[in-house]
Amino acid sequence: DCERCQCHSEDKRTAILYTLLSQNLNHSRGGRSPAHQRCLCHQRRTVCLRTPHITCQAASNVLVKTISFMKNLPSFHLLPREDQLLLLDSCWVPLFLLGLVQEMVTFEVMETPAPSMLKKILLTGQTKRQEPERTQPTLAAVQRLQCCLNTFWSLDLSPKEYAYLKGAILFNPDVPGLRASLYIESLQREAQRALQEVLQPLHPEDQGRFARILLIASTLKSIPPTLITDLFFRPVIGNADIVELIAEMLYEITGRQLAP
Protein backbone atom coordinates (compact mmCIF):
# COMPACT_ATOMS: atom_id res chain seq x y z
CA ASP A 1 0.00 0.00 0.00
CA CYS A 2 2.91 2.35 0.69
CA GLU A 3 4.03 2.35 -2.91
CA ARG A 4 0.54 2.55 -4.40
CA CYS A 5 -0.01 5.42 -6.77
CA GLN A 6 -1.80 8.22 -4.97
CA CYS A 7 -3.58 9.21 -8.16
CA HIS A 8 -5.80 6.13 -7.83
CA SER A 9 -6.67 6.74 -4.20
CA GLU A 10 -10.20 6.03 -3.09
CA ASP A 11 -10.37 9.58 -1.78
CA LYS A 12 -12.65 11.35 -4.22
CA ARG A 13 -11.09 14.73 -3.54
CA THR A 14 -7.68 13.38 -4.56
CA ALA A 15 -9.17 11.82 -7.68
CA ILE A 16 -10.84 15.09 -8.69
CA LEU A 17 -7.62 17.02 -8.12
CA TYR A 18 -5.71 14.48 -10.20
CA THR A 19 -8.23 14.80 -13.04
CA LEU A 20 -7.95 18.58 -13.09
CA LEU A 21 -4.16 18.51 -12.98
CA SER A 22 -4.05 15.83 -15.65
CA GLN A 23 -6.23 17.90 -17.98
CA ASN A 24 -4.00 20.91 -17.47
CA LEU A 25 -0.87 18.82 -18.06
CA ASN A 26 -2.41 17.30 -21.17
CA HIS A 27 -3.26 20.73 -22.56
CA SER A 28 0.24 22.10 -21.91
CA ARG A 29 1.81 19.13 -23.72
CA GLY A 30 -0.15 19.59 -26.89
CA GLY A 31 -3.04 17.25 -26.19
CA ARG A 32 -1.19 13.99 -25.59
CA SER A 33 -3.45 11.16 -24.54
CA PRO A 34 -3.66 10.16 -20.85
CA ALA A 35 -1.90 6.89 -21.67
CA HIS A 36 1.27 8.85 -22.45
CA GLN A 37 1.17 11.08 -19.36
CA ARG A 38 3.39 10.55 -16.38
CA CYS A 39 1.76 9.79 -13.05
CA LEU A 40 1.71 13.08 -11.17
CA CYS A 41 2.45 11.53 -7.77
CA HIS A 42 5.79 10.22 -9.05
CA GLN A 43 7.04 13.63 -10.05
CA ARG A 44 9.55 15.23 -7.75
CA ARG A 45 7.25 17.95 -6.48
CA THR A 46 8.68 19.77 -3.49
CA VAL A 47 6.58 20.17 -0.36
CA CYS A 48 6.65 21.92 3.01
CA LEU A 49 4.73 21.63 6.26
CA ARG A 50 1.17 22.92 6.15
CA THR A 51 1.37 24.19 9.77
CA PRO A 52 5.12 24.66 10.39
CA HIS A 53 4.78 26.51 13.70
CA ILE A 54 2.73 23.73 15.30
CA THR A 55 4.59 20.81 13.75
CA CYS A 56 8.09 22.20 14.33
CA GLN A 57 7.25 22.83 17.99
CA ALA A 58 6.01 19.25 18.36
CA ALA A 59 9.15 17.97 16.60
CA SER A 60 11.32 20.08 18.90
CA ASN A 61 9.64 18.55 21.95
CA VAL A 62 10.22 15.05 20.59
CA LEU A 63 13.88 15.83 19.91
CA VAL A 64 14.36 17.07 23.47
CA LYS A 65 12.82 13.86 24.83
CA THR A 66 15.06 11.83 22.50
CA ILE A 67 18.16 13.55 23.84
CA SER A 68 16.89 13.11 27.41
CA PHE A 69 16.59 9.38 26.75
CA MET A 70 20.29 9.22 25.88
CA LYS A 71 21.29 11.48 28.78
CA ASN A 72 19.57 9.15 31.23
CA LEU A 73 21.36 5.99 30.06
CA PRO A 74 24.39 5.31 32.32
CA SER A 75 25.69 2.70 29.86
CA PHE A 76 25.78 5.37 27.14
CA HIS A 77 27.90 7.71 29.27
CA LEU A 78 30.37 4.92 30.01
CA LEU A 79 31.32 4.88 26.34
CA PRO A 80 34.23 6.94 24.99
CA ARG A 81 33.14 10.43 23.93
CA GLU A 82 34.11 9.63 20.32
CA ASP A 83 31.81 6.60 20.31
CA GLN A 84 28.97 8.62 21.81
CA LEU A 85 29.23 11.15 19.00
CA LEU A 86 29.38 8.45 16.33
CA LEU A 87 26.26 6.74 17.74
CA LEU A 88 24.51 10.10 18.02
CA ASP A 89 25.25 10.97 14.40
CA SER A 90 24.17 7.53 13.19
CA CYS A 91 21.07 6.95 15.32
CA TRP A 92 19.40 10.29 16.05
CA VAL A 93 17.05 10.04 13.07
CA PRO A 94 15.50 6.59 13.82
CA LEU A 95 15.31 7.48 17.52
CA PHE A 96 13.58 10.75 16.67
CA LEU A 97 11.15 8.95 14.37
CA LEU A 98 10.32 6.47 17.12
CA GLY A 99 9.61 9.49 19.30
CA LEU A 100 7.22 10.87 16.68
CA VAL A 101 5.38 7.56 16.69
CA GLN A 102 5.28 7.30 20.47
CA GLU A 103 4.04 10.89 20.87
CA MET A 104 1.48 10.40 18.08
CA VAL A 105 2.76 13.42 16.14
CA THR A 106 0.96 13.79 12.83
CA PHE A 107 1.59 16.36 10.11
CA GLU A 108 0.39 17.44 6.71
CA VAL A 109 2.34 18.90 3.82
CA MET A 110 1.51 21.12 0.89
CA GLU A 111 3.29 21.96 -2.32
CA THR A 112 6.04 24.53 -1.92
CA PRO A 113 4.77 27.89 -3.23
CA ALA A 114 6.60 29.02 -6.34
CA PRO A 115 8.45 32.35 -6.04
CA SER A 116 6.54 35.26 -7.48
CA MET A 117 7.60 36.92 -10.72
CA LEU A 118 8.38 40.12 -8.78
CA LYS A 119 10.69 38.24 -6.45
CA LYS A 120 12.48 36.65 -9.38
CA ILE A 121 12.99 40.07 -10.98
CA LEU A 122 14.23 41.67 -7.74
CA LEU A 123 16.64 38.82 -7.04
CA THR A 124 18.07 38.72 -10.58
CA GLY A 125 21.82 39.28 -10.44
CA GLN A 126 21.96 38.83 -6.66
CA THR A 127 22.37 35.06 -6.54
CA LYS A 128 26.12 35.29 -5.99
CA ARG A 129 25.62 37.30 -2.82
CA GLN A 130 22.91 35.03 -1.46
CA GLU A 131 23.30 31.96 0.69
CA PRO A 132 22.85 28.63 -1.06
CA GLU A 133 19.21 27.83 -1.67
CA ARG A 134 17.82 25.36 0.83
CA THR A 135 16.76 21.96 -0.38
CA GLN A 136 13.08 21.07 -0.13
CA PRO A 137 11.58 17.65 0.67
CA THR A 138 9.83 15.88 -2.17
CA LEU A 139 6.29 14.57 -2.02
CA ALA A 140 7.47 11.01 -2.71
CA ALA A 141 9.98 11.14 0.17
CA VAL A 142 7.40 12.48 2.62
CA GLN A 143 4.86 9.84 1.57
CA ARG A 144 7.45 7.14 2.24
CA LEU A 145 8.17 8.65 5.67
CA GLN A 146 4.48 8.75 6.54
CA CYS A 147 4.14 5.14 5.43
CA CYS A 148 6.89 4.08 7.86
CA LEU A 149 5.22 5.97 10.70
CA ASN A 150 1.82 4.45 9.91
CA THR A 151 3.33 0.97 9.93
CA PHE A 152 4.75 1.55 13.39
CA TRP A 153 1.45 2.91 14.67
CA SER A 154 -0.19 -0.31 13.57
CA LEU A 155 2.09 -2.23 15.98
CA ASP A 156 0.66 -0.33 18.97
CA LEU A 157 3.85 -0.66 21.05
CA SER A 158 3.80 -0.38 24.82
CA PRO A 159 6.11 2.09 26.67
CA LYS A 160 8.48 -0.75 27.62
CA GLU A 161 8.63 -1.93 24.02
CA TYR A 162 9.54 1.59 22.90
CA ALA A 163 12.24 1.90 25.57
CA TYR A 164 13.98 -1.39 24.77
CA LEU A 165 13.67 -0.86 21.03
CA LYS A 166 15.30 2.56 21.36
CA GLY A 167 18.17 0.91 23.22
CA ALA A 168 18.56 -1.70 20.49
CA ILE A 169 18.69 1.07 17.87
CA LEU A 170 21.04 3.36 19.79
CA PHE A 171 23.64 0.72 20.59
CA ASN A 172 24.52 -0.18 17.03
CA PRO A 173 27.91 -1.95 16.85
CA ASP A 174 27.99 -1.70 13.04
CA VAL A 175 28.69 2.05 13.05
CA PRO A 176 32.15 2.52 11.47
CA GLY A 177 34.96 3.84 13.67
CA LEU A 178 33.69 2.69 17.07
CA ARG A 179 36.37 1.99 19.68
CA ALA A 180 34.13 -0.05 22.01
CA SER A 181 32.19 -1.96 19.38
CA LEU A 182 32.24 -5.24 21.38
CA TYR A 183 30.80 -3.56 24.45
CA ILE A 184 28.20 -1.78 22.33
CA GLU A 185 27.25 -5.09 20.73
CA SER A 186 26.69 -6.58 24.18
CA LEU A 187 24.45 -3.62 25.07
CA GLN A 188 22.43 -4.14 21.90
CA ARG A 189 21.98 -7.85 22.67
CA GLU A 190 20.87 -6.96 26.19
CA ALA A 191 18.28 -4.49 24.86
CA GLN A 192 17.00 -7.00 22.32
CA ARG A 193 16.77 -9.71 24.97
CA ALA A 194 14.83 -7.38 27.26
CA LEU A 195 12.48 -6.51 24.39
CA GLN A 196 11.89 -10.18 23.65
CA GLU A 197 11.21 -10.95 27.31
CA VAL A 198 8.66 -8.16 27.68
CA LEU A 199 6.82 -9.38 24.60
CA GLN A 200 6.07 -12.83 26.02
CA PRO A 201 3.56 -11.76 28.71
CA LEU A 202 2.15 -8.91 26.60
CA HIS A 203 1.63 -10.87 23.37
CA PRO A 204 1.91 -14.60 24.18
CA GLU A 205 -0.07 -15.56 21.06
CA ASP A 206 2.04 -13.50 18.65
CA GLN A 207 5.28 -15.44 18.25
CA GLY A 208 6.47 -13.37 15.29
CA ARG A 209 6.07 -9.94 16.91
CA PHE A 210 9.73 -9.63 17.98
CA ALA A 211 11.06 -10.27 14.46
CA ARG A 212 8.40 -8.01 12.97
CA ILE A 213 9.30 -5.12 15.27
CA LEU A 214 13.00 -5.38 14.42
CA LEU A 215 12.22 -5.61 10.70
CA ILE A 216 10.00 -2.55 10.72
CA ALA A 217 12.54 -0.69 12.86
CA SER A 218 15.17 -1.29 10.19
CA THR A 219 13.09 0.76 7.74
CA LEU A 220 13.59 3.85 9.91
CA LYS A 221 17.31 3.74 9.17
CA SER A 222 16.56 4.19 5.47
CA ILE A 223 15.01 7.62 6.05
CA PRO A 224 17.71 10.19 5.13
CA PRO A 225 18.69 12.72 7.81
CA THR A 226 18.44 15.53 5.24
CA LEU A 227 14.72 14.82 4.82
CA ILE A 228 14.07 15.01 8.58
CA THR A 229 16.20 18.13 8.96
CA ASP A 230 14.69 19.97 6.00
CA LEU A 231 11.12 19.04 6.88
CA PHE A 232 11.02 19.50 10.67
CA PHE A 233 14.01 21.63 11.71
CA ARG A 234 15.24 23.78 8.84
CA PRO A 235 12.41 26.30 9.33
CA VAL A 236 13.67 26.73 12.90
CA ILE A 237 17.47 26.42 12.77
CA GLY A 238 18.11 27.85 9.30
CA ASN A 239 21.45 26.68 7.92
CA ALA A 240 22.84 25.51 11.28
CA ASP A 241 24.18 21.96 11.59
CA ILE A 242 21.51 19.88 13.33
CA VAL A 243 24.00 17.29 14.63
CA GLU A 244 26.11 20.00 16.26
CA LEU A 245 23.00 21.40 17.93
CA ILE A 246 21.99 17.95 19.18
CA ALA A 247 25.49 17.34 20.57
CA GLU A 248 25.30 20.69 22.34
CA MET A 249 21.95 19.70 23.84
CA LEU A 250 23.37 16.37 24.96
CA TYR A 251 26.51 17.63 26.65
CA GLU A 252 26.05 21.25 27.65
CA ILE A 253 22.41 22.24 27.92
CA THR A 254 19.78 20.58 30.08
CA GLY A 255 16.17 20.80 29.03
CA ARG A 256 16.80 23.16 26.13
CA GLN A 257 14.24 23.37 23.34
CA LEU A 258 14.75 24.69 19.85
CA ALA A 259 13.33 28.20 19.78
CA PRO A 260 10.41 28.59 17.34
Residue, then its C-alpha position, 0 to 999 in steps of 0.5 A: d500500500c505504501e508504494r501505491c499510486q496516490c492518483h488512484s486513491e479512493d479519496k474522491r477529492t484526490a481523484i478530482l484534483y488528479t483529473l484537473l491537474s491531468q487535464n492541465l498537463n495534457h493541454s500544456r503538452g499539446g493534447r497527448s493522450p492520458a496513456h502517455q502522461r506521467c503519473l503526477c504523484h511520481q514527479r519530484r514535487t517539493v513540499c513543506l509543512r502545512t502548519p510549520h509553527i505547530t509541527c516544528q514545535a512538536a518535533s522540537n519537543v520530541l527531539v528534546k525527549t530523544i536527547s533526554f533518553m540518551k542522557n539518562l542511560p548510564s551505559f551510554h555515558l560509560l562509552p568513549r566520547e568519540d563513540q557517543l558522538l558516532l552513535l549520536d550521528s548515526c542513530w538520532v534520526p531513527l530514535f527521533l522517528l520512534g519518538l514521533v510515533q510514540e508521541m502520536v505526532t501527525f503532520e500534513v504537507m503542501e506543495t512549496p509555493a513558487p516564487s513570485m515573478l516580482k521576487k524573481i525580478l528583484l533577485t536577478g543578479q543577486t544570486k552570488r551574494q545570497e546563501p545557497e538555496r535550501t533543499q526542499p523535501t519531495l512529495a514522494a519522500v514524505q509519503r514514504l516517511q508517513c508510510c513508515l510511521n503508519t506501519f509503526w502505529s499499527l504495531d501499537l507498542s507499549p512504553k516498555e517496548y519503545a524503551y527497549l527498542k530505542g536501546a537496540i537502535l542506539f547501541n549499534p555496533d555496526v557504526p564505522g569507527l567505534r572503539a568499544s564496538l564489542y561492548i556496544e554489541s553486548l548492550q544491543r543484545e541486552a536491549q533485544r533480549a529485554l524486548q523479547e522478554v517483555l513481549q512474552p507476557l504482553h503478546p503470548e499468542d504473537q510469536g512473530r512480533f519480535a522479528r516483525i518489530l526489528l524488521i519494521a525498525s530497520t526501515l527507519k534507518s533508510i530515512p535520510p537525515t536531510l529529509i528530517t532536517d529539511l522538513f522538521f528543523r530547517p524552518v527553525i534552525g536555518n542553515a545551522d548543523i543539526v547534529e552539532l545542535i543535538a550534541e550541544m543539547l546532549y553535553e552542555i544544555t539541560g532541558r533546552q528546546l529549539a526556539p520557534 
